[in-house]
Amino acid sequence: GQNIDQPTEMTATEGAIVQINCTYQTSGFNGLFWYQQHAGEAPTFLSYNVLDGLEEKGRFSSFLSRSKGYSYLLLKELQMKDSASYLCAVTFDRGSTLGRLYFGRGTQLTVWP
Amino acid sequence: DADVTQTPRNRITKTGKRIMLECSQTKGHDRMYWYRQDPGLGLRLIYYSFDVKDINKGEISDGYSVSRQAQAKFSLSLESAIPNQTALYFCATSDPLDRGPGEQYFGPGTRLTVT
């Protein structure tokens, strides 16, 4: 829902850099989250962006452009353990439902040795 | 100890049976959520509760009901299970937005199979 789009699958090699994109409808946008989910496990929170720009957290960075309805998650120095699904989730400013997350379908990243 | 727990972790049941999935949290969060996850479809919201007296339908509430017994407990019921309710179910919690960005914390999931 809410037109949150991200690629279904990506592959990369160990040590490389990968960028996972996410687009969303801009109307009523409030904030954007990235989650990591290993197979069969719970999603875990990676990052939150509400203002334009880049947020860096170790090997992971997340970028937001509010006017373009666009975000990306950048993973550097890829490791095998980074193989997982990466979920983009958005909150919209809609009164009583503010705070509810709308998830994209996730991008399955496979890291090869 | 885990902050968000779900019971059972795995359940196999037959069509037509009533099933209850339970979620407990020690994070002190007011907001709780139930999602289901199916391959290729991502996480879809079933019900959510912003406090003990508040219950709201999500995208796919048909066939499900919930009960918020206390701030720490939120249970999901399938009144009469059907095979297309076979999925991985997650409970999540969060603070209200006036206390932070509102990131959600997920339980370990319940894998439900309806035969």
Interface residues (C-beta under 8 A of the other chain):
Chain A: G1 G31 F33 G40 E41 A42 P43 T44 F45 Y48 V50 L87 T91 T97 L98 G99 R100 L101 F103 G104 R105 G106
Chain B: R31 Y33 G40 L41 G42 L43 R44 L45 Y48 F50 N56 G58 E59 L88 F90 S94 P96 L97 P101 G102 E103 Q104 Y105 F106 G107 P108 G109 R111
